[in-house]
Amino acid sequence: MIKDRPPTTADVATRIAAGDDRTSYDSLSIALHWLTVVLVLAQFALSQVWGFTPRPTRHLLIVTHMSFGILLAAVIAVRILWRLSPGRQTPVSAAGWRIELAAKAVHYLLYALLVSEAVLGFVLRWSGNESMSFFGLEIAPPFAPLSKAAHHNIGEAHEFIGWAIIALAVAHAGAAIFHHLVVRDTVLVRMLPRLKRR
């Protein structure tokens, strides 16, 4: 933070929103983070666009959405395993441990939403007695189709969580940018290897 200035409430709030638990990120963590960002944005864009396209194009967009969704689920699984592996956890500092735990909770909330969204994506498709598609590879439903009402509710939950992920991600990114431009600390820089070298 800026020297000779105590942290303000805004500094603390945005540090929590940015998920700043003072972790130093390695190259794989950084790569997985930005791959997640790209896939989440692509998934959201696809879901918002296909309703305005004719049937052949719409089908292609939906199949792409499913393929990217499976890829995103794999990336999230790798991220979680990598984050939980030995040497990836940093001890909470004595000063401001509540802030650091709250910041860590933001990361856990994002992970929970992403995992929930991936699971709902599979269940949504299969509950309608349709196969998932991964770049042309069909994955048949492992259970019998659900009622139309249940299928509809799963779709609603899938959409709601998708919007929640976007809202939290925007707040997360905005807080990191605030710290970079206003507080002038290393919250954002730690996730940008090129800037880190400078």
N, C-alpha and C positions, 0 to 999 in steps of 0.2 A: 504494500500500500504506500501512498505518498508519505514521504518522511515528515516528521514533526506534526503529524495530524492524527488524532485518535480516530479509530474506525467509527463511522456513523451508522445509524440504523439502516440506511440504504445500502451501505457497504456490506453489512452483515446479511441483510435479506437477499441481496443479489449474490453474495457468495454461496448461500445455501441453495438458491435457485440454479446457480451455475454448477452445483454438485462439487464444489471445491473442497475435497477432503485432504488436500496437500499431497496427493499421490503423484509420484513421478512416473510418467508413462513411457513404456518402451515402444520400439518401432512397430511391433505386432499389435499392441493395444491401440496405437494411433491409427494404423491401417484398418483394423476392424471397426473402430469408431466411425471413420469416414465412409467406409463401405456400408455401415448401418444407415448413416445419414442419407446416402445416395439411394439405397433401396427403399427406405421409408418414404422419401419424397416421390420416388417413382411409383410406389404402390398407391400413394394417396392421389397422385395425378391421374393414374390409370382409372382408379375407381370413380373419379369425378368426371372423366371425359367419355367413358364408353356409353353412357346414357344418351349422348348426343350424336352417336354415330350409327350408320346403317348396319344391318345384321352381320354381314360377313366381317366387317371391320370390328364390330363389337365383340364377336366371338374371339377374334385374334387378340384383342385387348384383354379379355377375360382370361384367356389361356396364358397370356404373358403375365398377368397379375398373379395367377396361381403359381407359375414357375418361379417368379421373383419372390413370392411369399414363402415357398419351400426353401429357396436359397437364403432368404432372410432368417428363417427359423434356424437353419444350420449355422449361420454367422452368429446369431444370438447364443446358441448352445456353445460354440467355441469361445465366445467372449466370456460367458459365465464360467466355464471351466478354466480358462486362462486367468481370469480375475481371482478365482478361488485357489489357484495353484500356489504352492509354497514360494515365498519371496515376492509375491504380488501385493500383499497386504502391508499397509503402513500403519504403525501404531498411532493412536490418537494422541496429539500433543497435549501437554498438561494445561496449556493456556487455550481456552476456547474449545474445550472438548465437546460441549453441547452443540456448538456451531458445526463442528466437524462431523458429529454423528448425524445431525440434521441434513448436512450436505450429502453424506453417504446415503441417507434415506431417499434423497431425490434420485440417485442412481438406481437404488433398489426398486423404487416405484416405476421408473422407466423400464427396467428389466421385466418387472411383473406385468406391466401393460403390454409389452412386446410379446412376451410368452403367451399371455392370455389371448392376444389378437391372433397369433399363429395357430393356437389350438382351436379357437373359434372358426378360423378359416377352413381348417380341415373338417370340423364337425358340420359347418354350414353346408359345405359341398356334399358330404356324405349323407347328411340327414335328408337331402333332397333326392337321394338315390342316384347321385351322379359321381363319376370318377374325378379324382384330382388329376391334374396333368402337369408333368415336369418336363418341359421342353420335348413334348411328344410321347413321353412315357406315361402310360395310364396307370393310376393307382386306384383300384376298385374299392368301393365302400366295405369296411370290415364289419358293418352292422346293418340291420334292417332300417329302412327309411323311417323317419319320425313323422308325426302328424304335421299337417300344414301349419297349424298354430305354433307348434314348437319350432319348426323350421323358420317361420317368420320371426319369432322372438330371438332366435340365434342370430339371424341376419341383422336385427335391430341392435343387438349387443355388439356385434362385430363392427357395425358402423359407428356406434357411440364410442367404443374404445379407440377406434381409428382417429376420430376427432380429438379425443382426450390425449392421445399420443402426440398429435400435431400441436395442440395447445401447450402441452408441457415442454415439447421440444423447442417451440418458439420462445417460451419463457427462459428455458435453459440457455439457448443461444444468445438471447437478448441480454441476459445477466452476464454471460462471459464477455460480450462486446462492451458492456458497461464497465466492467472491470478493466478491460484493456484500454479504453479511451478515456475514462473518467478517473478511476481509482489508480490506474497505471501499475497494476501488479502482473503476475505471471499466470493468472488463471487460464487465459486463452492461449498464451504462448506455449504452455506445456503440451498443448495438443496440436501445435503447428511446428513440425521439426525444422523447417527452413528458418522461421523466425527465431527459433530456439538457438540456432547456430549464431545468429547475429547478436 
